Amino acid sequence: MLKTGITIDPRYTQHLTGTGHPERPERYNAVIQGIQKTVSQAKIKYISPSPAGEEDILLCHTQDYLQSVKNDIAEGYPCLRTGDTNISDKSFEVSLLAAGAVITAINAVMNGETRNAFCPVRPPGHHASSNRGMGFCIFNNAAIGARYAQQKHNIERVLIVDWDVHHGNGTQDIFYEDPSVFYFSTHQWPCYPGTGMAHETGAKKGKGFTMNCPCIPGSGKTEIIQQSMLDKLVPAMKSYKPELVIISAGFDSRIGDTIGALALYDDDFAQMTRICMAIAAEFADSRLVSVLEGGYALPGLTSAAGIHISTLAGNNLEYSQKNK
């Protein structure tokens, strides 16, 4: 049985955001603690990620934006000029490592070295569009992974499942007119960044390949798992048939998060993981890569990420509670 790959690297903590900032280096340590406390070490394989090259970043971002990021960091700006993303002197190096971790994981899964993979990266990525960093994000790690898989491994159809409390506006924007990537998001509404309404379903050739399921504050298992994932996502995948599944795994949708107001519990993340694994098993030869996005209450991040990774490393696949 192949193991679950984990792209660990302590350099993720070198992206400094300032005292009191919710997206802080301790988040990485919290996830590693969750792995150590929850996951059978016999079922995981630690992988050292390689940084992305600038050519990989340009799969999803413009040359002008890439240069703007390099300039902002080199000139010592405390925040990207494009939006609310704090930066420090190591932020460019670390953001390349974050995107590269997803590429490393894609290669491991596609080459049959691991069963699936989890990338506990910082900074997160799903708010970064082709020409703008915002919402704590510099480069869109999941989007770059999808494009890389298509370019290097001839994958034709990718599903990105985003269960962060915030809508991944950057990921949506990058693929909004592209039917080769199906973007699904369940998220709190109203909430930052103010996008992700149900009527946003794509445009031109991409019409119908974006699916947003906004949920009011306080929503939990019924709204997010049953009404969004089981009732909408799963049927859509029966016709889409993705060849690779990528999860934008935000754990700020967990109850008690310091930023979000949704009400998912640890067991709910296990079920959502099993749903994604079942989709991957049915259509994608179990190829699945999960990428850390949000999650800011450290104890909750530890427990939710731990059970997510433990589920990835297990064998339980399901589309509903009835299949248990």
N, C-alpha and C positions, 0 to 999 in steps of 0.2 A: 504494500500500500504506500503510495507516494505521500509525502509529508506536506504540511502547509508552510510556505516560505514566509519569513519575517525579515524585512529589510531594515535591520537596526543599524544605527550609527549615532554616537553621542554628539557628533557635530551639529545635529538638528537643534541642539540647545544653544548654539552660538549666535542664532538670530535673536537679538535682544530688542525688546519692545518697550522697556521702561517700567519703573516701579508702579505696581498697581494695575498694569494692563492685563486684561483677561487672557489674551493669547500669549502666554508666557512659557519660558523654557521648562518649567515644572510639569507642563502637560505631557511632554515626552516621557519624563520619569514616571508619571502616573500610569501611562499606558504600559510601560515596561513592567511596572509593579503588577499590573493586572495580568500580564502574560505569566509572570513568575508565580502568582498566587493561584491562577485559575486553570492554566493550560498545561496539559500533559507534555512535558519536555520531550518525550519520546515521539511525539506526533508533529513536531515542528522542526524546521531547518532554518537556522539563522543565515542570512545572506548579506554580504557587504555590498551596498549599492555603489554604483559608479555615477559621477555627476553627468548630467545631460550636457551635450554640446550646444553651442548657440544655434546650430542647424536644427536641433530638436526643438528648441524653444520657438523657432520660426515656423514650425509646423502649425502653430496656433496663434502666434503673436506677430505683430508687425515689426519690421526692422526699426522703425522710429520709436516704438514703445520699448523695445529691448534696449536701445541706446539711451532712452530717457531713464530707465531703471539704473543702468550703469552710471550715468551721470549723477543722478540724485544720490546714490550711495557714495560714489567717489568724492562728491562735493560736501558730504557730511550733513545732508538734509535729515531732519528727524523723522520725516514722513514723506512718502511718495507724493509728488506734486499732483498726481492724477487722482488721489483719493485718500481715504482714511486707513492707511497702512503704515504703521511705524517701522522704521528701518534703523540698522546700525552698520558698522563697518564690515561685518561678515555676512550681511544679508544677501548679497548677490551670490556669493559662494554657496551659501546654505540653500538658497532657492533653486540653484542648479542641481544641488544634491537631492532636493525633494522631488523635482521632476525626474531626475535620473533614477531615483528609487523606483518609481512606477515603471519606467522603461526596463530596469533590471528585473522587476517582478514579471512584467509582460514576457520578457525573454525566457525566464525560468519556467513559466507556465506553458508557453507555446512550445518550448523545446522538451517538455516532458520531464523537467528536473524536479518540479514540485506539483502537487495536486492543484493548489490554488495559492494565493499569497495575500498578505496584509502589509501595508506600508504605513508605519507610524510617523508620518512626516510633519515637519514644520518648515515654513509657514503653510497654512492651508491654501486651497486654490480656486474653489468653485465660484468666487465672485470676480475673478480676473477675466476680463474679456480680451479680445484680440489687441486692443490698443489702450487698455486702462486697467490698472491695479486698484483695488478698493477692498473694503471689508476684511482687512487683515491679510489679504491675498496679493501675491506678486505675480507668479505664473500659475496657469491653470493645470495642475498636475494630472488630474483625471483626463482632461481633454487632450493633453499632449500624449498620454498613454494610449488613448483611442486612436489618434492619428498615426502614432508610431506603429501600432499593431496593424493598421491598414497598409501602411507603406512598406514595412519590413517583413510582415508575416502574411500578407495577402488576405487579411480578414476583410470581408465585405460589409458585414453588418455588426455593429456594436450597440449594446444596451448599456446606458449609464443610469443607475438607480441612485437617487440622491434623497436621503432621509434626514439630512440636516434640518434644524429648526428654521433656518433661513433658506429662501429660494436661491438656487445657484444661477443667478442671472448671467454670469459670465459664460458658464457652460451652455446655457440656453442660447445666448447670442452667437456663440461660435458655430453652433450646429443648426441654427434656426431654419436655414434654407437647404439643409443637407439630409436626405433620407437615409444615408449610410450610417448615421448615428441616431438612435432613438433615445431621447432624453426624457426620463420620468422623474418628477419631483413631488414629494409630499412635504409640506412645510406649514408653518404657522402663518396665519393671515388675520389681521394686518400685522406686519412686521417688516423689519429691514430686509431687503432694499426696496420694497414696495412693488416688486414684480411677481410674476407667477400666478396670474389669474387663470381660471379654467379655460377661458376663451383663447389663451395664448397657446396655439397648437402647431405653430410652424408657419412657414410661408413658401411660396413658389413650389419647387420640387420637394421641399421639406414639410409641406402641409400635411398634418396628421401624424408627424413623427416626433412631436413634443407633446407630453401629457403632464399637465399640472393638476395637483389635487390639494388646493389650499384648505387648511383646517383652522377653525377658530381656537383661541387660547383655551386650554383645558382639555383639548382633544387627546384621545389616547388610542387604545387598541382597536376599538370599534371603528373609529373614523380613519385611522391611519393604516391598519393592517387589513381589516375586513373590507371596508368601503373603498379604499384606495388601491391597495396592492392586490387583494384577492379578486375583488369585483371588477377592477379596471385594468391593472397592469397584466395580470396573468392571462386573461383572454386576449389582450392585444398581442402578447408574445406568441400565441398559438399561430398567428399569421405572419408575424415579423420574423420569427426564428433567428434570434441573434447567434452569432458565432463566437462571441466573447461578451462576458458580463463584467462591468466595472461598477463598483459601489463607491459613491461619495459618502463615506460613513461619518456623519456628524452625530455626536452623542450629546449635543446640546438640546436635542429633542427629548432627552430623559427628564423625568420629573425631578424637580429641585435644582435644575441648572440655574446658574446665576444670570444668564442672559435670556433664555427661552422660557416659555410658559405652556409647553405641551406636557403630556403626562404618560410617557412611555416608561415601562419598567424594564429591568434587566432581561426578564424572560421574554419580553416583547422583542427586544433586539435579537434574541436567539431565534424567535420565530421568523422575523423579517430576513435574517440571514439564511434560514432554511428555505424560505421561498425563493430567494435569489439563487441559492445552490440548486434547487430543483429546476429552475429555468435553465441554468447553465448545464445541468446534467442532461436535460431533455434535448437541448438544441445545440450546445456548444462543447460537447465532450468534456463537461465539467470545468471548462476554462473560466476562471473568475479571479479578479484582482480587486481588493478592497483598499481604499485610500482614506486616511484620516482627514476629516475636515474639522468641524467644531467640537465643542465639549469643554466646559470651563469650570464646573464644580469638580475639583480633583477627585474626591472619593467616588462620585458617580461615574466619572470618566474611567477610573480604575476598574470598577466592577462591570460597567457596560461594555467597555472594550475587551475586558477579559472574557466575558461570556460570548461575545461576538467571535473572537479568535478561537476560543475553545470549540464553538460550533463549526467554524470553518474546518477545524482539524478533526471533526467527528464524521459520522456517517449518516446522520439523520436528515433526510430530505423530505419536505412536505409542502403542499400547497394550502393546507388548512388544518385546523385542530382536529377535524374528523379523521384525518389520516394517521393520527398518533396510535 
